[in-house]
Amino acid sequence: MAKIFQATHVGKVRHNNEDSLIVIEPETFVVADGMGGAQAGEVASQMLVETVKDFLSETPPYNEQILSQAILLANGKILNLARRNANYLGMGTTATILSLDDRKGYFAHVGDSRIYRLRNNFLEQLTEDHSYVETLVRRGEITPEEARVHPMKNVLTQAVGVVENISVDTANFPVESGDTFLLCTDGLTNMVDDQNIAKILQSASNPADALIDAALKAGGRDNISVIVVGVD
């Protein structure tokens, strides 16, 4: 059904990669961007993808409610680990999951990692960032261009593993032949604008590697992770 490309890179500034990503059969994709001191962000994002993988292995077929349940389960597990280990206090992660079948797509999402859809040469962001600057954009207080360089652009309003009660964004939507989906962490979107992302998705033979190369050329100030899914 789908042609899949995936890649992750530590970037040019960070010393370790706190992103995690995974492809789960059938046709389910996860990216997570961890945060926290020492190696805690890496622990949180890896716990997220492993928890989602284990939960989904017992619950096919998937829909957006099941994907949301997987994120909520990971939220509890990450919180419990942090409570038992002081080194992990304050850790958390974004969580963005996309699942596709022959006719529909489903997502569940927390944080500022993103899902995009390229259809008929038009790139659309399907998820909404849970971030302080995105709140300002929605209120009309700043423009999307100003948000890209705002000093508080990395401040999240929601993340997995930080508090007991989180609200998971979910949706389902029709899938068409020729659609291309991109899941990515903000290490890409803070470095490469949507117009150039669209150009790369349209033209690159390996769009995952090409997107990471573009983010590195732009400065690579964060870890970068991408999954690109092309629907036959």
N, C-alpha and C positions, 0 to 999 in steps of 0.2 A: 504493500500500500504506500509506503513512504520511503524516501531517501533521507538518511540521517547523517548529519555531520556534527561532531562535538569536539570541543577543545577548551583547555583552561591554561592560564599562565599566571605566574606570580606577579608579573609587571616589573617595572624598573625601579620601584621605590621600596616596596615591602620586602621583608626578609622571609616571610612564610606565606603560604597560600591558604587563606581561611575560607575560600569558596569550596563548595562540593557540588557535584552534578552526577546524575545517573539516568540511564535509559532502562526502563522496566517494561518487559513484555507483558501484555500486548500494547504497543504504541502509547506508552506513558513516559513522560519526561519531567525531570525535577532539577531545578537549580536552587542553591541556597548560598547566601553570603553571610558568613559568621562574623560576630563581633565580640570583643571582650579582651581582657588583659592576657598576657603571656600567650599560651596556645589555646585559650578558652574558646575563641571564635571558631577555630578549626574543629574543636571538639563538638561544639553546638551544631555546626552545619553538617558534620558527618553523622551525628546522632539523628538529625532530621532526615537525611536521605535513607539511612538504614532503617529507621522506624517506618517511614513511608513504604519502603520496599517490603519489609516483613508484613506490614498490615495489608497491603494490597495483594500479597501472594495468597491471602486467605479469603479475599472478597471480590473476585471478578464476577460479572463485568463491572466496570467502574462508571460512576457518574459524579457530578460535582459534590453531592452530599457525602459520598464515600471519601472523595479526595479531601474534603474539609475535615472529616473525622480523623483521617490520618495525620493532618497537621495538628489538630487538637490533642491527639495522643502524644505526639512528639513534644508539644508544649509542656505537658505534664511531666514527661520523662526528663526533659532538660532542666526544668525547675527543680525536680527532686534531686538530680545529681548536684546541682549548684548548692542546694541546702546541705548536702552531705560533705561537700568538699569546698573549703573556703577559697581555694585557688580558682574556682569556677564561678564565684559570685559575680553577678552582673553580665554573664555571658548570654548571648542570644543569637538569633539568625533570621534572615528572611526565609520565606518558603514560597516557591512558585511552581505549581504542578499543572501540566497540560496532559490530557488524555484524549485520544482520537479513536473513533471507530469509522465505519464506512460512510456514515452520513452526518455525524455530529462531533463536535468538540466540547470538552468540559474543562473548566479550570477552577482551581482554588488557590488563594493568594494572600500572603501577608508580607508587608514590607515594601521595599523599593526595587527589587528585581522585577523584570518586566516580561510580558508576552506581547509580541507584535504579530500581526498577520499582513503579509503582502499578497494582495489580490488585484489582478488586472493593473499591475504596476503602481498600485496605491498602497502605501504602508500605513497601517493603523495600529495604535497602541491599544490593546484589549484590556490590560490591567490598569489600575489607578494606583499611583505611588502613595504609600502611607508615610508621608514625610511632611515636615513643617513647611518647606517651601512650596510643596504641591498644594497645601492648604491655602497659602497666600495667593497662588495662581488662581485657584478656584474662586477665591473671594474677589479677584480682580485687582489685588493690591500690587502684584508684580507681574511681569510678562514671562512667558516660558523662556525667553532668551535671558532675562535677568535671573531666572531660577538656576540656569546652568552655572552661573558664576557666583551665586549667593554664598556668603561665608557659612551659612547654616544648612547647606544643601544636604549634608549627610545626617541630619538629625531626623530620626524616625519617630513617627507617632504610634507605630505598632511594630512589634517583632515577636518572634516565637521564642518562648523560654524565659521571658522577662517578668511577666505578671500572670496571675491565674486565669483571668478572663480576657480573652482576645476575640475579636470579631473577624472571621475569615470571609473575604470576598469570594463569591462563587458566581459562575455563569455557565450557560450552555448556548451553543450557536451552531448553525449549519456549516458543514465543511464542503467545499467544492474542489473538484479536480483542478490542479494547477495552483492551489493555495500553497504558500510557504509560511511556516511559523518560525519565529525566533524567540527563544527563551534566553535571557541574559542577565548578568549582574550589572551593577552600576559602574563597574570598572570599564565597561564598554560605553554606556550611554553618557557618562560624564566626559568622555574623550571624543566620541564620534557622534555627530548630530544625525537626526533621522533621515535627512536627505541623502547623506553619504552611506548610511546603513542600507537604505533602499537600493542605491546604486550597486553596492557590493552584493546584496542578495540577488539582484537581477543578472549580474555578470560573472561572478567568480565561479571557477570550477570547484573549489572547496571553500564555500563561504565562511565556515567557522574559522579556518586558519586566516582567511583574508580579513575578517573582522578583527581578530586579535592583532594581526599585523598593523591594521589601521590605528587601533587604540595605542599600541606601543609607539608608533610613529608620532602620535599626538602627545606623548609624554608618559603613558603607562603608569599613572600615579597610584593605581590600585590593582588588586587582583582582577583578572578578567576571565569570565566563563561564559560560554555560548553553546547552545544546542540549536541547530537549524534542521527543520523537518520539511521536506518537500512532498506534497501529496500528489500521487499519480492521478 
